[in-house]
Amino acid sequence: MRGNVLQADDFDVTQTNLGHSTGQLFDCEEMQAIREQYEERLVVEQEKREELEWQVRMALASIRDAELDARRAADQMRKVHGVLQGLLGVDQALQPTLGSAQGPRVAAPKPGAKVSPPPIPPSAKRASGPLPPRNLTGYKRLVA
């Protein structure tokens, strides 16, 4: 029953609105002005979007370049490390890789013990050139 009343009321309201125009009417000039304002706003927003997109692309390119530079530097460091190990005659299987989180474990010298450099290999005593590298693990470097 209530539904019938609402339908009748809706019908009555529709009938009264058709007879009496209470809404605001726009003429062609006002509609054209509104349309031009929206078009101007649209152009401004598109320019902002394009500028933001350009900045994002430039930031991504710089990130990509930095990543590539870091990879190149890491590769170069691995090469240098390999060359130095080859020059020192270090066995690759015994040495940890550069990517490992921990370095080689070295026993700390006992307090009060006299620390001296490792002995010179006998083959170096006979040679007339510079001394070959010695294994310095277990010895701390003193910096003055």
Beta strands, then each sheet from edge to edge (+ up, - down):
end
